[in-house]
């Protein structure tokens, strides 16, 4: 029997917190909707971010120790106004006792002004040196080789093989034509001849022409040189003619090496060519529509071989800049040309066989260094690229 029964009025009544009840209601609702797991994941991510942020905040003093405590900027006393940017030099000042061992960064204004490279508008003169090629000079100035020919026609005559050491060449700032003005010229006619517009010529700054100039009566002084940017024209190039062993009349050309003929030899080529030098490298001017040859690398005195069998129809010095020249008629419509030789071993009318040494490589005539100028031509096809008819190197 329970003799003591506590009085409920003496016990403190536990009251429910409204806020806790509200959160419990929200939690029950999320559980009912199936969002409980999602909320738990987001809460976990948030907790991790808070921990990382707290750690970074606590470590801030260690990070700041790596940064100079003070950055001192020395502003210029006078504001320099210029159209170009003024470079700013940053220097590190040595630590001093008064600074407590702190290193200061100080900026100083450098009054020197550096202008960026500007496009060239003037024409320069280049002196050819030994070893130069037209293609090499053009590449040096970022120009097409045609521009050099069209700008120096009086000395090159559209033939890159006329290039010689000591020759002065006009180097245009852009691809185009360099034209010397004549008294009766008209800007409209010049522009049409070179495939450009009048405004292209007038607006080029190096020409220094009045923008309001009359295209028909421009009043330009005779002898004035004008850059025709983007201009072009057809080539007018001298070529070694086809020399048949039976055709005497075509041999009266080209200088002391011209043969008199006719030659009735039966020596005939196979139509299949071999390399005329031991080297198979084209290191000079390549074949182009206006350079009907390849310039093969060769040392002075290297052997030069007949590319196919035939009869020599030119042997000796050429008057067109080829120096010592040999031309072989192969009797089947084909002809090969070997120029700039230092020594000639096969004279006029000589029968030569494929692979025979006909001379030695050199640099005679208009040449900037030892090499072999080699051509192949045909009575029906005309000039062809020798690389298309020689075996793979």
C-alpha positions in Angstrom: 0.0 0.0 0.0 1.4 3.3 -1.0 1.3 5.6 2.1 2.7 8.6 0.3 1.1 10.0 -2.8 2.8 13.1 -4.2 0.7 16.1 -4.9 0.8 17.0 -8.6 0.4 20.6 -7.7 3.9 20.6 -6.2 5.5 19.5 -9.5 6.6 22.2 -12.1 4.5 21.9 -15.3 6.7 21.4 -18.5 5.6 23.9 -21.2 6.3 23.3 -24.9 8.5 25.9 -26.7 6.6 27.5 -29.7 9.8 27.9 -31.8 10.7 24.3 -31.3 7.2 23.2 -32.2 7.4 25.2 -35.4 10.7 23.7 -36.5 9.3 20.2 -35.6 6.3 20.9 -37.8 8.6 22.0 -40.7 10.8 19.0 -40.3 7.8 16.7 -40.2 6.5 18.3 -43.4 9.9 17.8 -45.2 10.0 14.2 -44.1 6.5 13.7 -45.4 7.5 15.2 -48.8 10.6 13.1 -49.0 13.0 16.1 -48.9 14.6 15.1 -45.6 17.7 13.5 -47.2 18.2 16.4 -49.6 18.2 18.9 -46.8 20.6 16.9 -44.8 23.1 16.9 -47.8 22.9 20.6 -48.3 23.3 21.1 -44.5 26.5 19.0 -44.6 27.9 21.0 -47.5 27.2 24.2 -45.8 28.9 23.0 -42.6 32.1 22.1 -44.6 32.2 25.6 -46.2 31.9 27.2 -42.8 34.8 25.1 -41.5 37.0 26.0 -44.5 36.2 29.7 -44.1 36.9 29.7 -40.4 40.2 28.0 -41.0 41.2 30.5 -43.7 40.2 33.4 -41.4 42.3 32.0 -38.5 45.3 31.5 -40.8 45.2 35.0 -42.3 48.0 36.4 -40.2 50.4 33.7 -41.5 49.5 34.6 -45.1 50.0 38.3 -44.5 53.5 37.7 -43.2 54.5 36.8 -46.8 53.3 40.2 -48.2 55.2 43.4 -47.6 53.6 45.4 -44.9 53.7 48.6 -47.0 53.7 49.4 -50.7 54.9 52.9 -51.3 53.9 54.6 -54.6 55.8 57.6 -55.7 53.5 59.5 -58.0 55.0 61.8 -60.6 55.0 65.5 -59.8 53.8 66.3 -63.3 51.3 64.3 -65.3 52.9 63.3 -68.6 50.4 63.3 -71.4 51.5 61.4 -74.4 49.9 59.5 -77.2 51.9 56.4 -76.3 52.1 54.3 -73.2 54.8 55.2 -70.7 56.4 52.2 -69.3 56.5 51.9 -65.5 59.5 50.4 -63.8 59.1 48.6 -60.5 62.1 48.5 -58.2 62.6 46.9 -54.8 64.2 49.2 -52.2 66.6 47.6 -49.7 65.4 47.1 -46.2 66.5 49.6 -43.6 66.6 49.6 -39.8 64.0 52.4 -39.7 61.7 50.3 -41.7 62.0 47.4 -39.3 63.4 45.1 -42.0 60.4 45.6 -44.2 61.0 45.7 -48.0 59.2 48.4 -49.9 58.1 48.3 -53.5 58.4 51.7 -55.2 57.2 52.7 -58.7 59.1 55.3 -60.7 58.0 56.9 -63.9 60.4 56.3 -66.8 60.3 59.3 -69.0 61.7 57.3 -72.0 59.0 56.7 -74.6 59.0 53.5 -76.6 57.1 53.6 -79.9 55.9 50.2 -81.2 57.2 49.1 -84.6 55.3 51.0 -87.3 54.7 49.7 -90.8 57.4 50.9 -93.2 56.2 53.3 -95.9 59.5 54.2 -97.5 61.6 52.4 -100.1 65.0 51.1 -99.0 68.0 50.0 -101.0 69.6 46.6 -100.5 73.1 45.7 -101.7 73.3 42.1 -102.9 76.0 40.0 -101.2 77.6 36.7 -102.1 75.2 33.8 -101.5 72.0 35.9 -101.9 69.1 34.7 -104.0 66.1 36.6 -105.1 63.8 34.3 -103.1 66.0 34.7 -100.0 66.0 38.5 -100.2 62.3 38.6 -100.7 61.7 36.4 -97.7 63.9 38.6 -95.6 61.7 41.5 -96.2 58.4 39.5 -96.2 57.8 40.2 -99.9 56.9 38.1 -102.9 59.9 37.6 -105.2 57.9 39.1 -108.1 57.9 42.4 -106.3 61.7 42.6 -106.4 61.6 41.8 -110.1 58.9 44.4 -110.9 60.7 47.0 -108.8 64.1 46.5 -110.3 63.4 45.7 -113.9 66.2 47.9 -115.3 68.9 45.6 -113.7 67.1 42.2 -113.4 65.0 42.3 -116.6 62.5 39.8 -115.0 65.3 37.3 -114.6 66.4 36.3 -111.1 69.6 34.7 -112.5 70.8 38.2 -113.3 71.3 38.9 -109.6 75.0 39.7 -108.8 76.9 40.7 -105.7 77.2 44.5 -105.4 73.9 45.1 -107.2 71.6 47.6 -105.5 67.9 46.7 -105.3 64.9 48.8 -104.4 63.0 47.1 -101.6 59.4 48.2 -101.4 57.5 48.2 -98.1 54.6 46.2 -99.6 54.1 43.9 -102.5 53.5 45.7 -105.7 55.4 47.6 -108.4 57.9 50.5 -108.3 57.2 52.8 -111.2 59.1 55.8 -112.5 56.9 58.6 -113.7 57.1 59.9 -117.3 55.9 63.3 -118.5 52.9 62.0 -120.5 51.7 59.6 -117.8 48.2 59.7 -116.3 47.4 58.2 -112.9 44.3 56.6 -114.3 46.2 54.8 -117.0 49.0 53.7 -114.6 46.4 52.3 -112.2 44.7 50.4 -115.0 48.0 49.0 -116.4 48.9 47.6 -113.0 45.5 46.4 -111.9 44.8 48.8 -109.0 42.6 51.8 -108.3 43.9 55.4 -108.5 43.1 55.8 -104.8 45.5 53.0 -104.0 48.4 55.0 -105.5 47.3 58.4 -104.1 46.6 57.2 -100.6 50.0 55.5 -100.2 51.8 57.8 -97.7 55.2 57.2 -99.1 54.1 58.7 -102.5 53.2 62.0 -100.8 50.5 62.9 -103.3 47.7 65.4 -102.8 44.4 63.6 -102.0 42.6 65.9 -104.4 45.1 65.3 -107.3 43.7 65.2 -110.8 44.1 61.6 -112.1 44.3 62.9 -115.7 46.6 65.8 -115.1 48.4 65.0 -111.9 51.3 67.4 -112.4 53.8 64.8 -111.1 57.5 65.7 -111.9 59.0 63.3 -114.5 61.5 60.9 -112.9 59.4 60.6 -109.7 59.2 57.1 -108.3 55.8 55.9 -107.1 54.9 52.8 -105.1 52.0 50.9 -106.7 50.7 48.8 -103.8 49.2 45.6 -104.9 50.2 46.2 -108.5 51.2 43.5 -110.9 52.1 42.9 -114.6 53.1 40.3 -117.0 56.6 39.0 -117.2 58.9 39.8 -120.2 61.7 37.3 -119.7 64.5 36.2 -122.0 64.7 32.4 -122.4 67.3 30.0 -123.8 65.7 29.1 -127.2 65.2 25.5 -128.3 68.4 24.6 -130.1 68.1 21.7 -132.6 71.3 20.1 -133.8 70.2 20.5 -137.4 69.0 24.2 -137.1 71.9 26.5 -137.7 70.1 29.8 -137.7 68.8 29.5 -134.1 72.4 29.2 -132.9 73.4 32.7 -133.8 72.8 34.1 -130.3 74.1 34.2 -126.8 77.8 34.9 -127.0 81.1 33.1 -127.7 79.7 29.7 -126.7 77.3 29.6 -129.7 78.0 26.5 -131.9 77.9 26.7 -135.7 76.6 23.2 -136.6 74.7 21.6 -138.1 75.5 18.3 -136.4 74.2 15.0 -137.9 75.1 12.8 -135.0 72.7 9.9 -134.2 73.2 10.2 -130.5 69.8 10.4 -128.9 68.4 10.5 -125.4 66.1 8.0 -123.7 63.6 10.6 -122.5 64.4 9.6 -118.9 66.6 12.1 -117.0 69.0 11.7 -114.1 70.2 14.3 -111.6 73.0 16.4 -113.1 74.7 16.8 -109.7 75.4 14.6 -106.7 73.4 17.0 -104.6 69.6 16.8 -105.0 68.9 19.9 -103.0 67.3 23.0 -104.5 68.9 25.8 -102.4 68.7 28.7 -104.8 65.8 29.8 -106.9 63.1 27.2 -107.4 61.1 26.6 -110.6 58.4 29.2 -111.2 56.4 30.4 -114.3 59.0 33.1 -114.6 62.1 31.1 -113.5 62.3 28.1 -115.8 65.0 26.3 -113.9 66.0 24.9 -110.6 69.2 26.1 -108.8 70.9 23.0 -107.4 73.3 23.1 -104.5 76.9 22.5 -105.5 80.4 23.3 -104.3 82.9 24.9 -106.6 84.4 22.2 -108.8 81.7 19.5 -108.2 81.0 17.3 -111.1 78.2 18.1 -113.5 76.7 15.2 -115.4 74.7 15.0 -118.6 71.2 14.3 -117.6 70.6 12.3 -120.7 72.5 11.4 -123.9 72.7 13.8 -126.8 74.7 16.4 -128.7 76.2 19.6 -127.3 74.8 22.6 -129.3 76.1 25.4 -127.0 79.4 25.3 -125.2 81.1 28.4 -123.7 80.5 31.8 -122.3 76.9 33.1 -122.6 76.2 36.8 -123.0 72.9 36.7 -121.0 74.4 36.1 -117.5 74.6 32.3 -117.5 78.3 32.4 -117.5 79.9 29.2 -118.9 76.9 27.4 -120.4 76.3 23.9 -122.0 73.1 23.1 -123.9 72.5 19.5 -125.0 70.0 18.5 -127.7 68.8 15.0 -126.9 67.4 14.4 -130.5 63.9 13.5 -129.3 62.4 17.0 -128.7 64.1 17.4 -125.4 66.9 19.8 -124.4 68.8 20.4 -121.1 70.7 23.5 -120.0 73.6 23.7 -117.5 74.8 27.2 -116.5 77.4 29.0 -114.3 80.0 26.2 -114.9 83.6 26.8 -113.8 85.0 24.3 -116.2 83.6 22.9 -119.5 84.5 19.4 -120.6 82.3 19.0 -123.7 82.7 21.2 -126.7 80.4 22.1 -129.6 79.1 19.0 -131.5 80.4 16.5 -128.9 78.4 13.3 -128.4 77.7 12.8 -124.7 76.2 9.9 -122.8 73.9 10.0 -119.8 75.9 10.4 -116.6 79.1 11.6 -118.4 80.9 14.5 -116.7 80.4 17.5 -119.0 81.8 20.2 -116.7 82.4 21.4 -113.1 80.0 23.5 -111.0 80.9 27.2 -110.6 79.7 30.7 -110.2 80.5 32.3 -113.6 78.2 34.9 -115.1 75.6 36.6 -113.0 75.8 34.4 -109.9 76.0 35.0 -106.2 77.7 31.7 -105.3 78.5 28.2 -106.7 75.5 26.3 -107.9 74.1 24.7 -111.0 71.3 26.4 -112.9 69.5 23.4 -114.6 66.7 23.6 -117.2 64.6 21.0 -119.1 62.6 22.1 -122.1 60.7 20.4 -125.0 59.8 21.5 -128.5 56.1 20.6 -127.8 55.7 21.3 -124.0 58.0 24.2 -123.7 59.7 24.7 -120.3 58.9 22.2 -117.6 59.7 21.8 -114.0 62.8 19.6 -113.8 61.6 18.1 -110.5 58.7 16.6 -112.4 61.0 14.6 -114.7 63.9 13.7 -112.3 63.8 10.6 -110.1 62.9 11.1 -106.5 65.8 12.4 -104.5 
